[in-house]
């Protein structure tokens, strides 16, 4: 279980904005921007990670990988129960081609972002994931034509009390 996070302040908000924009910046650069020493910046970053607020990952720019094909798949289940949802969520989490997956309210139960090397590969993947599952009532596949905005950056003011 992550440690309890102390309440965030304005410096945390600035620092989190900077880290979300470019996590490769040096501690000195970050400190110069927010008015802290490199060691104070390191302590805050360590605190964010210990509390489970922040994790560092590398993101591949899909604009630089034109051989990839992506699709958004909306699906709905036949039967819903905690066990049915756990089973489909576990299957989708285990697939490396599943880039993102969200449980939804309303008409659809899940939105799934798939990535593959071709339309044919996406079709085969969709068949394997969705056609063979008797608990999937319907799924609609929409191929992504262009990326208008991508990312998971949260406005830091949303994190302040």
C-alpha positions as CSV (number, residue, x, y, z in Angstrom):
1,X,0.0,0.0,0.0
2,X,1.4,3.4,-0.9
3,X,2.4,5.8,1.9
4,X,0.2,8.7,2.8
5,X,0.9,11.8,0.7
6,X,1.3,15.1,2.5
7,X,-1.0,17.8,1.2
8,X,0.3,19.3,-2.0
9,X,1.3,23.0,-2.2
10,X,1.9,25.4,-5.1
11,X,5.5,24.2,-5.5
12,X,4.3,20.7,-5.8
13,X,1.8,21.8,-8.5
14,X,4.6,23.5,-10.4
15,X,7.0,20.6,-10.0
16,X,4.4,18.1,-11.2
17,X,3.6,20.2,-14.2
18,X,7.3,20.3,-15.1
19,X,7.7,16.6,-14.6
20,X,4.7,15.7,-16.7
21,X,6.0,17.9,-19.5
22,X,9.5,16.5,-19.4
23,X,10.6,14.0,-16.7
24,X,14.2,14.0,-18.1
25,X,15.0,17.4,-16.8
26,X,17.8,17.5,-14.2
27,X,17.1,18.1,-10.5
28,X,19.0,21.3,-10.8
29,X,16.8,22.5,-13.8
30,X,13.6,21.6,-11.9
31,X,14.9,23.3,-8.8
32,X,15.7,26.5,-10.6
33,X,12.2,26.6,-12.0
34,X,10.4,26.1,-8.6
35,X,13.0,27.7,-6.3
36,X,14.3,24.6,-4.5
37,X,17.6,22.9,-4.2
38,X,18.2,19.7,-6.2
39,X,18.1,17.7,-3.0
40,X,14.7,19.2,-2.0
41,X,13.4,18.4,-5.5
42,X,14.6,14.8,-5.2
43,X,12.9,14.5,-1.8
44,X,9.6,15.7,-3.2
45,X,9.8,13.4,-6.2
46,X,10.7,10.5,-3.9
47,X,7.6,11.4,-1.8
48,X,5.4,11.4,-4.8
49,X,6.6,8.0,-5.9
50,X,6.4,6.5,-2.4
51,X,2.8,7.8,-2.0
52,X,1.9,6.3,-5.4
53,X,1.1,9.7,-6.9
54,X,3.8,9.6,-9.6
55,X,5.5,6.9,-11.6
56,X,8.1,7.4,-14.4
57,X,7.6,5.7,-17.7
58,X,8.9,6.2,-21.3
59,X,6.3,7.0,-23.9
60,X,6.9,6.1,-27.5
61,X,5.6,8.8,-29.9
62,X,3.1,7.1,-32.2
63,X,3.6,9.9,-34.8
64,X,7.1,8.6,-35.3
65,X,5.9,5.0,-35.8
66,X,3.9,5.2,-39.0
67,X,3.7,1.4,-39.4
68,X,1.3,1.2,-36.4
69,X,-2.4,1.0,-36.7
70,X,-4.7,1.9,-33.9
71,X,-8.4,1.3,-33.2
72,X,-10.8,2.2,-30.4
73,X,-13.1,-0.6,-29.6
74,X,-16.3,-0.1,-27.6
75,X,-17.8,-3.3,-26.1
76,X,-20.7,-4.4,-24.1
77,X,-21.1,-7.5,-22.0
78,X,-24.0,-10.0,-22.1
79,X,-24.0,-10.6,-18.3
80,X,-22.6,-8.2,-15.7
81,X,-21.2,-9.2,-12.3
82,X,-18.0,-8.5,-10.5
83,X,-16.7,-11.8,-11.7
84,X,-17.5,-11.1,-15.4
85,X,-15.9,-7.7,-15.2
86,X,-12.8,-9.1,-13.4
87,X,-12.4,-11.8,-16.1
88,X,-12.6,-9.4,-19.1
89,X,-10.4,-6.8,-17.3
90,X,-7.7,-9.4,-16.5
91,X,-7.8,-10.6,-20.2
92,X,-7.4,-7.1,-21.5
93,X,-4.7,-6.2,-19.0
94,X,-2.7,-9.2,-20.1
95,X,-2.6,-8.2,-23.8
96,X,0.3,-6.0,-24.8
97,X,-1.6,-4.7,-27.8
98,X,-4.2,-3.2,-25.4
99,X,-2.8,0.3,-24.8
100,X,-5.6,1.6,-22.7
101,X,-8.9,0.2,-21.3
102,X,-11.6,2.0,-19.5
103,X,-14.8,0.7,-17.8
104,X,-17.7,2.9,-18.8
105,X,-21.1,3.9,-17.6
106,X,-24.0,4.0,-20.1
107,X,-24.6,2.0,-23.2
108,X,-21.1,0.5,-23.5
109,X,-19.2,-1.3,-20.8
110,X,-15.6,-0.8,-22.0
111,X,-13.5,1.4,-24.3
112,X,-10.3,-0.3,-25.4
113,X,-7.5,1.3,-27.4
114,X,-5.7,-1.4,-29.5
115,X,-2.4,-1.0,-31.4
116,X,-1.1,-3.4,-34.0
117,X,1.1,-3.4,-37.1
118,X,-1.7,-3.5,-39.6
119,X,-5.5,-3.5,-40.1
120,X,-5.4,-7.3,-40.6
121,X,-3.5,-7.7,-37.3
122,X,-6.1,-5.6,-35.5
123,X,-8.9,-7.6,-37.0
124,X,-7.2,-10.9,-35.9
125,X,-6.6,-9.5,-32.5
126,X,-10.2,-8.3,-32.2
127,X,-11.5,-11.7,-33.3
128,X,-9.3,-13.4,-30.7
129,X,-10.2,-11.0,-27.9
130,X,-13.9,-10.4,-28.6
131,X,-15.5,-12.9,-31.0
132,X,-14.4,-15.8,-28.9
133,X,-15.8,-14.4,-25.7
134,X,-19.4,-15.6,-25.2
135,X,-20.0,-12.9,-22.7
136,X,-19.4,-10.0,-25.2
137,X,-22.7,-9.0,-26.6
138,X,-21.4,-6.5,-29.1
139,X,-18.2,-4.6,-30.1
140,X,-17.7,-1.8,-32.5
141,X,-14.2,-1.0,-33.9
142,X,-13.3,2.5,-35.0
143,X,-9.9,2.9,-36.7
144,X,-7.9,6.0,-35.6
145,X,-7.2,8.3,-38.5
146,X,-5.2,11.1,-36.8
147,X,-4.1,12.0,-33.3
148,X,-5.6,15.3,-32.3
149,X,-4.3,15.1,-28.7
150,X,-2.7,12.3,-26.8
151,X,-1.3,12.1,-23.3
152,X,-2.2,11.6,-19.7
153,X,-1.1,15.0,-18.3
154,X,-3.3,16.2,-15.4
155,X,-3.6,19.9,-14.8
156,X,-1.8,20.3,-11.4
157,X,-4.5,22.6,-10.0
158,X,-6.7,19.5,-10.0
159,X,-4.3,18.0,-7.4
160,X,-4.4,20.9,-5.0
161,X,-6.8,20.8,-2.0
